[in-house]
């Protein structure tokens, strides 16, 4: 099987939230933003959704808004299209801002769970106290959860690889806090052998060999979930993911 040289040999998805498809108004219908599918357990409720923030100017910023129900989420996802063993190195990057850090959970990365009504706590990854619950069988990414003991910190979580997924939050604490009202750049790199590297604002925070499976297809996702009965928001400047094209299929 020949390998194509040049840009055709690479897959890239970049959403800057500046196109005509934004906003997806606060509506009770599912939809797409560019190549991304809007997902979340609260998306079928008419006070949840994704809208453009005009106040942030021409840079293109979208605001993700949850419902006012506990464990209701809103987010975006690719299809389950990333085969680590055949498409590495896979890179995911997003620039995000949390207007406040209380009563919310955020995940950015990859998982093998990709349903319209996904909930972080019930279906993917979740933190409470010093425990990380790895409900998804495979994946890796950044987890922020106000219910963790280290409630202001980002955590680098992983599951499914040759290295057993860590379930104690203090062992995957990236020692980088989410500052309310400030943008941060989250970047995850997954090599073709399943090794993951977590970066925040360009600084390498953690490396784990064999963190994810090299044979399970994954989706790239960015999700915020309410941990209260008050609607919550997250602001996103851009969402980017790239991978080598799989020429084995």
N, C-alpha and C positions, 0 to 999 in steps of 0.2 A: 504494500500500500504506500503510495507516494505521499510525501508531506509537502504541502504547498508553502512556499516561502512568501514573506511579505505580510501585509496587513490582513489578508484574507485568512491567514493562519491564526488569528487571534479574535476572540469574542470580547466585545466591550459593551456594557450598558451604562449609560450616564444620564441621569435625570437632574436637571438644574432647576426644575420647578418654575420655568419662565414661559412655557408654551400655552397655547390656547386651551389645552385640556385642564389647566388649573384655573379656577377651582373646581374640585369635586365638592359641591356644596354639601352642607349638612343635610343628608338625605338618607332615605331608607333603602336605597338600591346600591348594589355593588358595582364597581367600575374599575377602569384602568387609568393610570397616569403614565403615558408613554408605554414602555415595555413592562411596567410594573403593575401587578394586580393589587388593588386595595383590599385588605383583609382585616379581620378582627372580630371578636365575639360581640362587640357592640355596633358593628357596621350596619346591622339590620334595624337599628333604632334611629329615629329621625333627628336626634340631637348630636350625632357623632359624624365625623368626617374629616376631610383634608381641604383646607382653603389656602389661597395665596395671601401673604402678608404684604400689603401695599406699603406699610410703614417702613419696611426694610429696603425699599427702593428697587433699582434695576438688577440687583444681585440675584434675585430669585430665591425667595424663602417661603416654604410651606409650613403651615401650622397643623399639626395632628391633634385632634380633639377627641377625647374619650367621652363616653356617656357618664351619667351620674350614678352608675351602678358599680359596685365592687367587682373586681376581676373582669371588667369589660375593657377590651383592648381595641386599638386602631393601629394599622401599620401598612407597609407595602412589602411585596415579595416578588421575586422572580419565579419562574417555573422551577420544578425540581430537575435541574439541568446540569449540575456540576458534578462531574466524576473526577474525584481528586487524583486517582492513579493515572488517568489519561489526559487530564486538563491542567495539572499543576505547572507552574505556580499560579494559584488563584489569589487574586487580590480584591479585597472589599474595603471601601473607604466611605465615610460619611462625616459631614460637619454638622454637629447637632448642638442645640441649646435647650437647657431645661429652665423655664422661667422660674420654677421653684423646685426644690428637691424632696419635699415631703410627700408622702402618700402615693408613691408611684413606683413602677418597675419598668425598666427599659432593657431591651435586648437588641443588639446589632451583631449580625454574623450569619452563620449557616446552621440549618437543621434539616432533618429528614421529615419534619412535620409541616405540611403545607395545605391547610384547609381554610376555607373562607371564614369560619367562625372560630379561629384559633384563640386560645387563651394561654398566656405565658404560664400562669400558675397551674393550670390543669393539663396542658398539653406539651409544653416545651421545656423551659427551665425556670426555676423559681428559687428565691432566697428567703430564709426566715431564721432569725437568731444568728447562729454560726453555721447553719446547714444550707447546702445547695442541693436542691432536688433536681435530678437529671431525668426528667420524664421522657424526653426525646431519646431515641436509641443512639443517634449519631449527630454530632454537630460541635461547633465551637464559636465563641464570640465574646462580646462584652456584655456583662450583666451589671445593671445598677438596680438596687432595690432598697427602698427606705425601711423595709422590715428586717434587713440584716443588721447585725451588731455594728459592723463598719458601714453605717447607713449612708455615708457621704462619698464612699469610694466606688470606683469601677473595679470589677472583678473579671478575670480572664478564665472563662469556663470552657470545658471540653468533655466529650464523651464519644465512645464508640471505637477508639483506636486501640493499638497494642498497649498503650499506657492507660491504666484504669482512670476513669474520670474522677476528679477530686470533688468530694462532697463537703469538705470543711472550708468555709469561706475565707478564713484567715490564711489558708495555704495558697489561695489564688487571688488575694488582694493585690491589686496593681499599684497601690500606694499613690494613687492620683485621684484627687477629689473632683466631683462634679460641682462647679461653682455656679450657683443660680444666676441666670441672666448672661452667662458668658458662653460663647461658642467653643467647642472642642472638636478636634479632628481625630476620629477613631479609625484605625487602619489594622486590618487582619490579613496576614499572608499565610497561605497553606501550600506547602511544598508537595510534590507528587508522592512523597513517602509518608504523608500525614503529619509532618512536623508543622506546628503553628507558631507564629510570632505576632505578638500584640504590640501596637504602637499607639501612643497618645501624643498628639501635637508633635509628631516626628521623632519622639523618643521611644526606643525599644524598652518595653516594660516586662515582657515575659516571653520565654521560649519553652515549648514542650514538644519533645520528640514523640512521634506516634500518637498524636492527640486525637486524630479522627481516622475513620476507616478509609482505605484507599479504593474501596469497591462499592460503597453506598452513595447513591446520587443525593445531592443536597440542594436546597434552595437558599438564596441569600435574602435576608429579611431585616427590617427595621421596625420595631414594634414598641409602643408605649401602652401601659396598662394601669388603670386606676386601682388604688388600694384603699378606696374610700367611697362614699356615696356622693362625692362632689366631682363634677367634670374637670378633667385635667388636660394640660397641653404639653406639647413638645414641638420645638421649631427645628426645621431641617433645611439647611442651605443646599446641599447636594447629596446624591446617592450614586456611588460608582462601584462597578464590579468588572473585573476582567479575568480572562482565562485563556489558555491555549485551546485551539479547536481540536476536538476529538476526531481524528481521522481513522479510528478503528471501527467506526460504524458506517 
